Amino acid sequence: MADKKRVLIIDDELEFLELMRIRISSWGYEVADASNGAEGIDILCSQKIDIVVLDYIMPDMDGISVLREIRNVNAKVPVVMFTGYPDIRTQKEAEKLGVSVFVPKLSDYQDVQNTLKSALNIIQNNLNKESKDK
């Protein structure tokens, strides 16, 4: 990737956060991570972030609350939302707030990785296309 995109991962499961940080870095992205929504919003406000990977279920602020804050800070940043408990209401709310992709955590770890990698590649390509069109 000529222009390395910076991905922010927000997830309260520290082991999953570390695994995703390592994996996404291995795909050629720069990675920032946060273990809760407030920390993630602080990073989004203070650093250049191209893509956000966000967990839905977190103790202090759930993913929808964090997503609302993200949209207040940056209305256009692509967001991939992870959830171990997908339901239609959550998906509809997330879609209204502009989630790019919904990835269920329930599937096999390899499936989650492949789905996330595909989502990041699509977003990367769209971001690169937008840059060229400017």
N, CA, C and O atoms as a MOPAC input file, in Angstrom:
PM7 MOZYME 1SCF
protein

 N      0.82600 1    -1.17700 1     0.00000 1
 C      0.00000 1     0.00000 1     0.00000 1
 C      0.87100 1     1.24200 1     0.00000 1
 O      1.66000 1     1.46300 1     0.91900 1
 N      0.72700 1     2.02000 1    -1.00200 1
 C      1.54200 1     3.22800 1    -1.10400 1
 C      1.22800 1     4.18000 1     0.04800 1
 O      2.13400 1     4.68300 1     0.71200 1
 N     -0.02900 1     4.41500 1     0.27300 1
 C     -0.46600 1     5.31500 1     1.33400 1
 C     -1.07200 1     4.46200 1     2.44400 1
 O     -2.23900 1     4.07600 1     2.37100 1
 N     -0.26600 1     4.16500 1     3.48400 1
 C     -0.75400 1     3.31800 1     4.56700 1
 C     -1.92700 1     3.98100 1     5.27300 1
 O     -1.82200 1     5.11600 1     5.73800 1
 N     -3.02900 1     3.27600 1     5.34800 1
 C     -4.19700 1     3.77100 1     6.06500 1
 C     -4.05700 1     3.41900 1     7.54200 1
 O     -3.48200 1     2.39100 1     7.90100 1
 N     -4.58800 1     4.28600 1     8.38200 1
 C     -4.52200 1     4.09700 1     9.83200 1
 C     -5.87400 1     3.61400 1    10.33300 1
 O     -6.89900 1     4.26200 1    10.11900 1
 N     -5.86100 1     2.46700 1    11.00300 1
 C     -7.06900 1     1.82900 1    11.52600 1
 C     -7.09100 1     1.97900 1    13.03900 1
 O     -6.09700 1     1.70800 1    13.71300 1
 N     -8.22200 1     2.40900 1    13.56400 1
 C     -8.44200 1     2.46700 1    15.01200 1
 C     -9.35600 1     1.31100 1    15.39500 1
 O    -10.46000 1     1.18100 1    14.86700 1
 N     -8.88900 1     0.47300 1    16.31800 1
 C     -9.69800 1    -0.63900 1    16.82800 1
 C    -10.17200 1    -0.26900 1    18.22800 1
 O     -9.36100 1     0.09400 1    19.08100 1
 N    -11.48000 1    -0.35800 1    18.47200 1
 C    -12.04900 1    -0.08000 1    19.79300 1
 C    -12.75600 1    -1.34600 1    20.25700 1
 O    -13.77800 1    -1.73400 1    19.69100 1
 N    -12.20900 1    -1.99200 1    21.29400 1
 C    -12.77400 1    -3.24300 1    21.79800 1
 C    -12.33100 1    -3.43200 1    23.25200 1
 O    -11.16100 1    -3.22500 1    23.57300 1
 N    -13.24900 1    -3.81900 1    24.12000 1
 C    -12.91700 1    -3.99000 1    25.54000 1
 C    -12.29200 1    -5.34600 1    25.85000 1
 O    -11.75800 1    -5.53900 1    26.94200 1
 N    -12.34900 1    -6.28700 1    24.91000 1
 C    -11.72500 1    -7.60100 1    25.11800 1
 C    -10.25400 1    -7.47300 1    24.73500 1
 O     -9.91000 1    -7.47900 1    23.55300 1
 N     -9.39000 1    -7.35700 1    25.74300 1
 C     -7.98300 1    -7.03700 1    25.50400 1
 C     -7.25700 1    -8.07900 1    24.65400 1
 O     -6.42900 1    -7.72300 1    23.81600 1
 N     -7.55800 1    -9.35900 1    24.86100 1
 C     -6.91400 1   -10.40300 1    24.07300 1
 C     -7.32300 1   -10.28600 1    22.59400 1
 O     -6.47800 1   -10.39400 1    21.70500 1
 N     -8.61100 1   -10.06600 1    22.34100 1
 C     -9.10000 1    -9.90000 1    20.97800 1
 C     -8.50600 1    -8.63200 1    20.35700 1
 O     -8.11900 1    -8.62800 1    19.18800 1
 N     -8.43900 1    -7.56800 1    21.14200 1
 C     -7.87200 1    -6.29900 1    20.68100 1
 C     -6.42700 1    -6.49300 1    20.22300 1
 O     -6.04200 1    -6.01300 1    19.15700 1
 N     -5.63500 1    -7.19100 1    21.02200 1
 C     -4.23900 1    -7.44100 1    20.68300 1
 C     -4.11500 1    -8.31200 1    19.42900 1
 O     -3.29900 1    -8.02900 1    18.55200 1
 N     -4.92200 1    -9.36600 1    19.34700 1
 C     -4.88600 1   -10.23500 1    18.16700 1
 C     -5.24500 1    -9.46000 1    16.90400 1
 O     -4.58900 1    -9.61200 1    15.87300 1
 N     -6.27900 1    -8.63400 1    16.97800 1
 C     -6.69400 1    -7.85000 1    15.81600 1
 C     -5.64900 1    -6.79900 1    15.45100 1
 O     -5.41700 1    -6.53500 1    14.27100 1
 N     -5.02300 1    -6.20200 1    16.45500 1
 C     -3.97400 1    -5.21200 1    16.19900 1
 C     -2.82800 1    -5.85000 1    15.42100 1
 O     -2.35300 1    -5.29500 1    14.43000 1
 N     -2.39300 1    -7.01600 1    15.87700 1
 C     -1.30400 1    -7.73100 1    15.21000 1
 C     -1.71700 1    -8.13300 1    13.79300 1
 O     -0.95900 1    -7.94800 1    12.84100 1
 N     -2.91900 1    -8.68300 1    13.66600 1
 C     -3.38700 1    -9.16100 1    12.36100 1
 C     -3.52700 1    -8.00300 1    11.36800 1
 O     -3.03500 1    -8.09100 1    10.24300 1
 N     -4.19000 1    -6.92300 1    11.77600 1
 C     -4.40900 1    -5.78600 1    10.87100 1
 C     -3.07700 1    -5.13800 1    10.49500 1
 O     -2.89800 1    -4.70100 1     9.35800 1
 N     -2.14800 1    -5.07500 1    11.44000 1
 C     -0.80200 1    -4.56400 1    11.12600 1
 C     -0.13600 1    -5.43100 1    10.06600 1
 O      0.52600 1    -4.92000 1     9.16300 1
 N     -0.31300 1    -6.74700 1    10.18100 1
 C      0.31100 1    -7.66700 1     9.21400 1
 C     -0.26800 1    -7.49900 1     7.81600 1
 O      0.35200 1    -7.91600 1     6.83700 1
 N     -1.44300 1    -6.89700 1     7.71100 1
 C     -2.06000 1    -6.63600 1     6.40300 1
 C     -1.57900 1    -5.31600 1     5.80600 1
 O     -2.00900 1    -4.93700 1     4.71600 1
 N     -0.69400 1    -4.61700 1     6.50800 1
 C     -0.11000 1    -3.40700 1     5.95700 1
 C     -0.73400 1    -2.10300 1     6.41800 1
 O     -0.47500 1    -1.05100 1     5.83300 1
 N     -1.54500 1    -2.15600 1     7.45000 1
 C     -2.16500 1    -0.94600 1     7.99300 1
 C     -1.40000 1    -0.48200 1     9.22200 1
 O     -0.78200 1    -1.29100 1     9.91400 1
 N     -1.43700 1     0.81000 1     9.49500 1
 C     -0.99100 1     1.32100 1    10.78700 1
 C     -2.18500 1     1.16000 1    11.72200 1
 O     -3.33100 1     1.32600 1    11.30300 1
 N     -1.92000 1     0.83700 1    12.98600 1
 C     -3.02100 1     0.54200 1    13.90900 1
 C     -2.87900 1     1.31700 1    15.19900 1
 O     -1.80000 1     1.38800 1    15.78800 1
 N     -3.99700 1     1.90300 1    15.63000 1
 C     -4.13100 1     2.47500 1    16.97000 1
 C     -5.21600 1     1.64700 1    17.64800 1
 O     -6.11300 1     1.13400 1    16.97900 1
 N     -5.14200 1     1.51400 1    18.97200 1
 C     -6.20100 1     0.75400 1    19.62100 1
 C     -6.64300 1     1.41300 1    20.92000 1
 O     -5.89800 1     2.15600 1    21.55800 1
 N     -7.88600 1     1.11100 1    21.28300 1
 C     -8.49400 1     1.65100 1    22.49900 1
 C     -9.33000 1     0.55300 1    23.14000 1
 O     -9.99300 1    -0.21800 1    22.44700 1
 N     -9.29400 1     0.48600 1    24.47500 1
 C    -10.03000 1    -0.55900 1    25.17700 1
 C    -11.41600 1    -0.11600 1    25.64400 1
 O    -12.12600 1    -0.87500 1    26.30400 1
 N    -11.79700 1     1.12400 1    25.29600 1
 C    -13.16300 1     1.57300 1    25.60300 1
 C    -13.53200 1     2.72800 1    24.66600 1
 O    -12.68000 1     3.28500 1    23.97400 1
 N    -14.80800 1     3.06700 1    24.66300 1
 C    -15.30900 1     4.07300 1    23.74300 1
 C    -14.71600 1     5.45400 1    23.95500 1
 O    -14.35600 1     6.12700 1    22.98900 1
 N    -14.61000 1     5.88700 1    25.20600 1
 C    -14.08900 1     7.22800 1    25.49300 1
 C    -12.65100 1     7.36600 1    24.99700 1
 O    -12.28600 1     8.38200 1    24.40600 1
 N    -11.84600 1     6.34700 1    25.24100 1
 C    -10.45500 1     6.35500 1    24.77600 1
 C    -10.41300 1     6.38800 1    23.24600 1
 O     -9.58900 1     7.09000 1    22.65900 1
 N    -11.29000 1     5.63700 1    22.61200 1
 C    -11.36400 1     5.61500 1    21.15700 1
 C    -11.71800 1     6.97600 1    20.58500 1
 O    -11.12300 1     7.41000 1    19.59900 1
 N    -12.67800 1     7.64900 1    21.19300 1
 C    -13.08000 1     8.98800 1    20.74300 1
 C    -11.90900 1     9.96300 1    20.90500 1
 O    -11.66600 1    10.79100 1    20.02700 1
 N    -11.18600 1     9.86700 1    22.02400 1
 C    -10.00500 1    10.72700 1    22.23300 1
 C     -8.97600 1    10.53000 1    21.11800 1
 O     -8.42000 1    11.49600 1    20.59600 1
 N     -8.73200 1     9.27100 1    20.76500 1
 C     -7.76900 1     8.97400 1    19.70600 1
 C     -8.27300 1     9.52500 1    18.37400 1
 O     -7.50600 1    10.11700 1    17.61400 1
 N     -9.55100 1     9.33400 1    18.09300 1
 C    -10.12700 1     9.84200 1    16.84600 1
 C     -9.99900 1    11.35900 1    16.75200 1
 O     -9.77700 1    11.90500 1    15.67100 1
 N    -10.14100 1    12.03700 1    17.89200 1
 C    -10.03800 1    13.50700 1    17.91700 1
 C     -8.59600 1    13.99200 1    17.77500 1
 O     -8.35900 1    15.09500 1    17.28300 1
 N     -7.63500 1    13.17700 1    18.20100 1
 C     -6.25300 1    13.65400 1    18.26300 1
 C     -5.33100 1    13.09600 1    17.17600 1
 O     -4.21200 1    13.58100 1    17.00700 1
 N     -5.79000 1    12.08500 1    16.44200 1
 C     -4.93200 1    11.45700 1    15.43200 1
 C     -5.67200 1    11.33900 1    14.10500 1
 O     -6.90100 1    11.39400 1    14.05300 1
 N     -4.90700 1    11.17700 1    13.04600 1
 C     -5.52000 1    10.92700 1    11.74000 1
 C     -5.90800 1     9.45200 1    11.68900 1
 O     -5.05200 1     8.56900 1    11.73700 1
 N     -7.19300 1     9.20500 1    11.59300 1
 C     -7.71500 1     7.84500 1    11.51800 1
 C     -8.49400 1     7.71500 1    10.21800 1
 O     -9.33800 1     8.55500 1     9.90700 1
 N     -8.20800 1     6.65300 1     9.45300 1
 C     -8.88200 1     6.44400 1     8.17500 1
 C    -10.06000 1     5.48400 1     8.26400 1
 O    -11.03200 1     5.61300 1     7.51900 1
 N     -9.97100 1     4.51200 1     9.18500 1
 C    -11.00100 1     3.47600 1     9.33100 1
 C    -11.11100 1     3.13400 1    10.81200 1
 O    -10.10200 1     3.06500 1    11.51500 1
 N    -12.34800 1     2.92000 1    11.28800 1
 C    -12.56700 1     2.50200 1    12.67400 1
 C    -13.15400 1     1.09500 1    12.67500 1
 O    -14.08100 1     0.80000 1    11.92100 1
 N    -12.60600 1     0.22300 1    13.53100 1
 C    -13.15900 1    -1.10600 1    13.78500 1
 C    -13.66700 1    -1.06400 1    15.21600 1
 O    -12.89400 1    -0.86100 1    16.15200 1
 N    -14.97100 1    -1.25800 1    15.38200 1
 C    -15.64200 1    -0.98400 1    16.65300 1
 C    -16.42000 1    -2.18900 1    17.14600 1
 O    -17.16800 1    -2.80500 1    16.38700 1
 N    -16.24300 1    -2.52500 1    18.41600 1
 C    -17.02800 1    -3.58500 1    19.04800 1
 C    -18.38800 1    -3.01800 1    19.45700 1
 O    -18.49000 1    -1.85500 1    19.84700 1
 N    -19.41600 1    -3.83500 1    19.36700 1
 C    -20.74800 1    -3.37600 1    19.75400 1
 C    -20.97600 1    -3.46700 1    21.26800 1
 O    -21.47700 1    -2.52100 1    21.87600 1
 N    -20.61000 1    -4.60300 1    21.87700 1
 C    -20.87000 1    -4.81300 1    23.29900 1
 C    -19.64200 1    -4.40100 1    24.10900 1
 O    -18.60400 1    -5.06200 1    24.06900 1
 N    -19.78100 1    -3.29200 1    24.84500 1
 C    -18.72400 1    -2.82400 1    25.74200 1
 C    -19.40800 1    -2.29100 1    26.99500 1
 O    -20.55200 1    -1.84300 1    26.92100 1
 N    -18.73600 1    -2.32900 1    28.14300 1
 C    -19.39800 1    -1.99900 1    29.40600 1
 C    -19.80800 1    -0.53800 1    29.60200 1
 O    -20.93400 1    -0.28700 1    30.03000 1
 N    -18.96000 1     0.41300 1    29.31200 1
 C    -19.28100 1     1.80700 1    29.62900 1
 C    -20.14100 1     2.47300 1    28.56100 1
 O    -21.17300 1     3.07100 1    28.86800 1
 N    -19.71500 1     2.36700 1    27.32000 1
 C    -20.46700 1     2.89600 1    26.17600 1
 C    -20.59800 1     1.75300 1    25.17800 1
 O    -19.59400 1     1.17200 1    24.76500 1
 N    -21.82900 1     1.42700 1    24.78800 1
 C    -21.95100 1     0.38400 1    23.76700 1
 C    -21.55200 1     0.95000 1    22.41000 1
 O    -21.35300 1     2.15600 1    22.26200 1
 N    -21.43900 1     0.08000 1    21.43600 1
 C    -20.96900 1     0.47500 1    20.12000 1
 C    -21.82000 1     1.54800 1    19.45300 1
 O    -21.28900 1     2.41200 1    18.75500 1
 N    -23.13300 1     1.50300 1    19.66000 1
 C    -24.01200 1     2.50600 1    19.05400 1
 C    -23.73500 1     3.87900 1    19.67000 1
 O    -23.68900 1     4.87800 1    18.95200 1
 N    -23.55200 1     3.93600 1    20.98500 1
 C    -23.22800 1     5.20900 1    21.64300 1
 C    -21.89200 1     5.75100 1    21.14300 1
 O    -21.75700 1     6.94700 1    20.88200 1
 N    -20.91200 1     4.86800 1    21.01200 1
 C    -19.60200 1     5.27800 1    20.50500 1
 C    -19.73900 1     5.75000 1    19.05700 1
 O    -19.14300 1     6.75200 1    18.66400 1
 N    -20.52300 1     5.02500 1    18.27600 1
 C    -20.71800 1     5.38900 1    16.87800 1
 C    -21.36300 1     6.77700 1    16.74700 1
 O    -20.99300 1     7.55100 1    15.86500 1
 N    -22.31800 1     7.08600 1    17.61800 1
 C    -22.92200 1     8.43100 1    17.60100 1
 C    -21.84800 1     9.50000 1    17.84100 1
 O    -21.82100 1    10.52500 1    17.16100 1
 N    -20.97000 1     9.25000 1    18.81200 1
 C    -19.88100 1    10.19000 1    19.10200 1
 C    -18.90700 1    10.29000 1    17.92600 1
 O    -18.44200 1    11.37500 1    17.57600 1
 N    -18.61000 1     9.14000 1    17.32700 1
 C    -17.72700 1     9.13100 1    16.15400 1
 C    -18.31500 1    10.02900 1    15.07200 1
 O    -17.59600 1    10.81700 1    14.45800 1
 N    -19.60900 1     9.91400 1    14.84100 1
 C    -20.25600 1    10.71400 1    13.79900 1
 C    -20.25400 1    12.21000 1    14.14200 1
 O    -20.24500 1    13.04900 1    13.24100 1
 N    -20.26300 1    12.54400 1    15.42400 1
 C    -20.13800 1    13.95100 1    15.82100 1
 C    -18.75000 1    14.49000 1    15.51500 1
 O    -18.59100 1    15.66700 1    15.19000 1
 N    -17.74500 1    13.62700 1    15.62000 1
 C    -16.35300 1    14.02700 1    15.38100 1
 C    -16.00900 1    13.95500 1    13.89500 1
 O    -15.37400 1    14.85800 1    13.35000 1
 N    -16.43500 1    12.87100 1    13.24700 1
 C    -16.09300 1    12.63600 1    11.84800 1
 C    -17.26600 1    11.91000 1    11.18000 1
 O    -17.46400 1    10.71300 1    11.38500 1
 N    -18.02400 1    12.63500 1    10.39700 1
 C    -19.23400 1    12.08100 1     9.78800 1
 C    -18.94000 1    11.06500 1     8.68900 1
 O    -19.81800 1    10.28700 1     8.31600 1
 N    -17.72300 1    11.06500 1     8.17000 1
 C    -17.44300 1    10.24900 1     6.98800 1
 C    -16.50900 1     9.06500 1     7.20300 1
 O    -16.39700 1     8.21100 1     6.32300 1
 N    -15.83300 1     8.99000 1     8.35600 1
 C    -14.87300 1     7.89800 1     8.54900 1
 C    -15.60700 1     6.55500 1     8.45100 1
 O    -16.63400 1     6.36500 1     9.10300 1
 N    -15.08600 1     5.61600 1     7.63700 1
 C    -15.71000 1     4.30100 1     7.53300 1
 C    -15.59000 1     3.54500 1     8.85600 1
 O    -14.54400 1     3.56600 1     9.50400 1
 N    -16.68100 1     2.87400 1     9.24800 1
 C    -16.70600 1     2.11900 1    10.50200 1
 C    -17.13000 1     0.68400 1    10.21400 1
 O    -18.14800 1     0.43700 1     9.56800 1
 N    -16.32300 1    -0.25800 1    10.71000 1
 C    -16.65200 1    -1.67800 1    10.68500 1
 C    -17.06100 1    -2.02600 1    12.10800 1
 O    -16.30400 1    -1.77100 1    13.04400 1
 N    -18.25300 1    -2.60700 1    12.29000 1
 C    -18.70900 1    -2.94200 1    13.64400 1
 C    -18.71400 1    -4.44700 1    13.84000 1
 O    -19.28000 1    -5.19700 1    13.04500 1
 N    -18.05800 1    -4.87700 1    14.93700 1
 C    -18.06300 1    -6.26300 1    15.37100 1
 C    -19.17500 1    -6.45400 1    16.38700 1
 O    -19.44100 1    -5.56500 1    17.19500 1
 N    -19.82300 1    -7.60700 1    16.35000 1
 C    -20.73700 1    -7.93900 1    17.42000 1
 C    -20.81700 1    -9.44600 1    17.60000 1
 O    -20.83900 1   -10.20400 1    16.63000 1
 N    -20.85900 1    -9.85900 1    18.84800 1
 C    -21.07900 1   -11.26400 1    19.16200 1
 C    -22.56200 1   -11.57600 1    19.23000 1
 O    -22.95200 1   -12.74200 1    19.29100 1
 N    -23.39200 1   -10.54100 1    19.22000 1
 C    -24.83900 1   -10.70700 1    19.37200 1
 C    -25.58000 1    -9.88600 1    18.31700 1
 O    -26.23200 1    -8.89500 1    18.64700 1
 N    -25.48200 1   -10.29400 1    17.04400 1
 C    -26.14600 1    -9.50800 1    16.01100 1
 C    -27.66400 1    -9.61900 1    16.11200 1
 O    -28.20400 1   -10.70900 1    16.30100 1
 N    -28.33500 1    -8.50100 1    15.98700 1
 C    -29.78900 1    -8.52000 1    15.89400 1
 C    -30.20700 1    -7.42400 1    14.92000 1
 O    -29.45400 1    -6.48500 1    14.66100 1
 N    -31.39600 1    -7.55500 1    14.39600 1
 C    -31.87200 1    -6.64600 1    13.34600 1
 C    -31.92500 1    -5.20000 1    13.84300 1
 O    -31.51300 1    -4.28800 1    13.12700 1
 N    -32.42600 1    -4.98200 1    15.06100 1
 C    -32.54400 1    -3.61500 1    15.58400 1
 C    -31.17500 1    -2.92400 1    15.66200 1
 O    -31.01900 1    -1.76900 1    15.26700 1
 N    -30.19800 1    -3.66100 1    16.17700 1
 C    -28.83300 1    -3.12200 1    16.27900 1
 C    -28.28400 1    -2.80100 1    14.89200 1
 O    -27.71000 1    -1.73400 1    14.67600 1
 N    -28.46000 1    -3.71800 1    13.96500 1
 C    -27.95900 1    -3.50500 1    12.61500 1
 C    -28.62200 1    -2.29800 1    11.96600 1
 O    -27.94500 1    -1.50100 1    11.31500 1
 N    -29.92800 1    -2.14900 1    12.13100 1
 C    -30.63900 1    -1.00900 1    11.53500 1
 C    -30.15600 1     0.30900 1    12.12500 1
 O    -29.95700 1     1.28100 1    11.39700 1
 N    -29.96700 1     0.34500 1    13.45100 1
 C    -29.47500 1     1.56100 1    14.10800 1
 C    -28.07200 1     1.89800 1    13.61600 1
 O    -27.76100 1     3.05500 1    13.33300 1
 N    -27.23700 1     0.88000 1    13.52100 1
 C    -25.86400 1     1.08600 1    13.05000 1
 C    -25.85500 1     1.56700 1    11.59500 1
 O    -25.06600 1     2.43900 1    11.23200 1
 N    -26.71700 1     1.00700 1    10.78000 1
 C    -26.79400 1     1.42500 1     9.37600 1
 C    -27.24100 1     2.87900 1     9.26300 1
 O    -26.73700 1     3.62200 1     8.42100 1
 N    -28.19300 1     3.29000 1    10.11900 1
 C    -28.63500 1     4.69200 1    10.10800 1
 C    -27.47100 1     5.62800 1    10.42600 1
 O    -27.41800 1     6.75500 1     9.93300 1
 N    -26.54300 1     5.15200 1    11.25400 1
 C    -25.38900 1     5.95600 1    11.64600 1
 C    -24.19800 1     5.75500 1    10.70600 1
 O    -23.10500 1     6.25500 1    10.96800 1
 N    -24.41200 1     5.03300 1     9.62700 1
 C    -23.38900 1     4.93100 1     8.59300 1
 C    -22.31900 1     3.88000 1     8.79200 1
 O    -21.17700 1     4.08800 1     8.38300 1
 N    -22.65500 1     2.75000 1     9.41100 1
 C    -21.68400 1     1.66700 1     9.51000 1
 C    -21.42600 1     1.13000 1     8.10900 1
 O    -22.36600 1     0.91300 1     7.34400 1
 N    -20.16800 1     0.91500 1     7.77200 1
 C    -19.81500 1     0.40200 1     6.44600 1
 C    -20.05900 1    -1.10300 1     6.35100 1
 O    -20.58300 1    -1.58900 1     5.34900 1
 N    -19.67600 1    -1.83900 1     7.39900 1
 C    -19.77300 1    -3.29800 1     7.39600 1
 C    -20.08000 1    -3.77300 1     8.81200 1
 O    -19.56900 1    -3.21400 1     9.78200 1
 N    -20.91400 1    -4.80500 1     8.93100 1
 C    -21.22300 1    -5.45200 1    10.19900 1
 C    -20.57100 1    -6.83200 1    10.17900 1
 O    -20.85600 1    -7.61900 1     9.27500 1
 N    -19.69700 1    -7.15800 1    11.15400 1
 C    -19.00100 1    -8.45000 1    11.18700 1
 C    -19.38500 1    -9.19400 1    12.45800 1
 O    -19.06600 1    -8.73900 1    13.55700 1
 N    -20.06700 1   -10.33800 1    12.32700 1
 C    -20.39800 1   -11.11900 1    13.52400 1
 C    -19.15400 1   -11.77400 1    14.11900 1
 O    -18.35900 1   -12.37000 1    13.39200 1
 N    -18.98000 1   -11.66800 1    15.43600 1
 C    -17.86000 1   -12.31500 1    16.12200 1
 C    -18.16600 1   -13.78500 1    16.39500 1
 O    -17.28400 1   -14.52600 1    16.83000 1
 N    -19.38400 1   -14.21100 1    16.15000 1
 C    -19.78800 1   -15.57600 1    16.49000 1
 C    -19.15500 1   -16.63600 1    15.60000 1
 O    -19.02300 1   -17.79400 1    15.99800 1
 N    -18.76600 1   -16.24100 1    14.40100 1
 C    -18.24100 1   -17.22300 1    13.47000 1
 C    -16.81700 1   -17.62600 1    13.85500 1
 O    -16.20600 1   -17.05000 1    14.75500 1
 N    -16.32500 1   -18.61300 1    13.15900 1
 C    -14.96300 1   -19.09000 1    13.35100 1
 C    -13.97100 1   -17.92900 1    13.25400 1
 O    -14.16000 1   -17.01300 1    12.45400 1
 N    -12.91500 1   -17.97000 1    14.07200 1
 C    -11.92300 1   -16.88800 1    14.10000 1
 C    -11.38000 1   -16.59500 1    12.70200 1
 O    -11.20400 1   -15.43300 1    12.33500 1
 N    -11.11700 1   -17.63600 1    11.92900 1
 C    -10.60600 1   -17.44700 1    10.57000 1
 C    -11.62700 1   -16.70800 1     9.70900 1
 O    -11.25500 1   -15.84700 1     8.91100 1
 N    -12.92300 1   -17.03900 1     9.86300 1
 C    -13.97100 1   -16.34500 1     9.11400 1
 C    -14.01400 1   -14.87000 1     9.48000 1
 O    -14.16200 1   -14.01200 1     8.60900 1
 N    -13.88400 1   -14.57300 1    10.77900 1
 C    -13.88600 1   -13.18400 1    11.23800 1
 C    -12.71800 1   -12.43400 1    10.59200 1
 O    -12.88800 1   -11.31900 1    10.09800 1
 N    -11.54000 1   -13.04800 1    10.59800 1
 C    -10.36600 1   -12.41400 1     9.98300 1
 C    -10.57900 1   -12.16500 1     8.49700 1
 O    -10.29400 1   -11.07800 1     7.99300 1
 N    -11.08100 1   -13.18200 1     7.80000 1
 C    -11.28200 1   -13.04600 1     6.35600 1
 C    -12.31900 1   -11.97500 1     6.04300 1
 O    -12.13700 1   -11.18200 1     5.12000 1
 N    -13.39700 1   -11.95100 1     6.80400 1
 C    -14.44100 1   -10.94200 1     6.59600 1
 C    -13.88400 1    -9.54800 1     6.86700 1
 O    -14.12200 1    -8.62000 1     6.09400 1
 N    -13.14200 1    -9.40100 1     7.96600 1
 C    -12.55800 1    -8.11000 1     8.29900 1
 C    -11.55500 1    -7.67900 1     7.23000 1
 O    -11.55700 1    -6.52300 1     6.80700 1
 N    -10.70900 1    -8.59000 1     6.79700 1
 C     -9.71700 1    -8.24900 1     5.77500 1
 C    -10.40800 1    -7.79800 1     4.48900 1
 O    -10.00000 1    -6.81200 1     3.87500 1
 N    -11.44800 1    -8.51500 1     4.08500 1
 C    -12.19600 1    -8.12900 1     2.88000 1
 C    -12.81700 1    -6.75300 1     3.04300 1
 O    -12.76000 1    -5.92700 1     2.13200 1
 N    -13.41300 1    -6.50600 1     4.20900 1
 C    -14.04000 1    -5.20200 1     4.47000 1
 C    -13.00500 1    -4.08500 1     4.41100 1
 O    -13.24500 1    -3.04900 1     3.79000 1
 N    -11.85700 1    -4.28500 1     5.05100 1
 C    -10.80400 1    -3.26400 1     5.04100 1
 C    -10.28600 1    -3.02400 1     3.62600 1
 O    -10.01500 1    -1.88300 1     3.25100 1
 N    -10.14600 1    -4.08300 1     2.84200 1
 C     -9.68000 1    -3.92500 1     1.45900 1
 C    -10.66500 1    -3.11200 1     0.62400 1
 O    -10.25600 1    -2.24800 1    -0.15100 1
 N    -11.95700 1    -3.38400 1     0.77900 1
 C    -12.98000 1    -2.63700 1     0.04100 1
 C    -12.95400 1    -1.16700 1     0.44800 1
 O    -12.99500 1    -0.27900 1    -0.40300 1
 N    -12.88600 1    -0.91700 1     1.75200 1
 C    -12.84200 1     0.45900 1     2.25100 1
 C    -11.57300 1     1.15100 1     1.74700 1
 O    -11.62300 1     2.29200 1     1.28800 1
 N    -10.44500 1     0.45700 1     1.83600 1
 C     -9.16100 1     0.99900 1     1.35100 1
 C     -9.28200 1     1.39900 1    -0.11300 1
 O     -8.87600 1     2.49800 1    -0.49000 1
 N     -9.83400 1     0.52400 1    -0.93700 1
 C     -9.98600 1     0.82000 1    -2.35900 1
 C    -10.88200 1     2.02500 1    -2.58300 1
 O    -10.59000 1     2.86900 1    -3.43000 1
 N    -11.97100 1     2.11000 1    -1.82800 1
 C    -12.87400 1     3.27000 1    -1.94700 1
 C    -12.17800 1     4.56100 1    -1.52700 1
 O    -12.33000 1     5.59000 1    -2.18400 1
 N    -11.41000 1     4.50900 1    -0.42800 1
 C    -10.69300 1     5.68700 1     0.02700 1
 C     -9.64200 1     6.12300 1    -1.00300 1
 O     -9.46900 1     7.31400 1    -1.25900 1
 N     -8.95200 1     5.15300 1    -1.58100 1
 C     -7.95400 1     5.46800 1    -2.60900 1
 C     -8.61400 1     6.08600 1    -3.83600 1
 O     -8.08700 1     7.03000 1    -4.42500 1
 N     -9.76600 1     5.55000 1    -4.21600 1
 C    -10.49200 1     6.10400 1    -5.36400 1
 C    -10.93400 1     7.53700 1    -5.09300 1
 O    -10.81300 1     8.40300 1    -5.95900 1
 N    -11.45300 1     7.78700 1    -3.87800 1
 C    -11.87500 1     9.14300 1    -3.50800 1
 C    -10.69800 1    10.11200 1    -3.55400 1
 O    -10.85400 1    11.25300 1    -3.98600 1
 N     -9.51600 1     9.66600 1    -3.11200 1
 C     -8.31600 1    10.51300 1    -3.12500 1
 C     -7.93000 1    10.88700 1    -4.55300 1
 O     -7.55700 1    12.02800 1    -4.82700 1
 N     -8.02300 1     9.92400 1    -5.45100 1
 C     -7.65800 1    10.16500 1    -6.84600 1
 C     -8.66500 1    11.08700 1    -7.53300 1
 O     -8.29700 1    11.85900 1    -8.41800 1
 N     -9.94100 1    11.00800 1    -7.12600 1
 C    -10.99000 1    11.82100 1    -7.74300 1
 C    -10.91900 1    13.27900 1    -7.32500 1
 O    -11.51100 1    14.13800 1    -7.98000 1
 N    -10.20300 1    13.57500 1    -6.24300 1
 C    -10.12700 1    14.96100 1    -5.75500 1
 C     -9.21400 1    15.82100 1    -6.57500 1
 O     -9.05400 1    17.00500 1    -6.28200 1

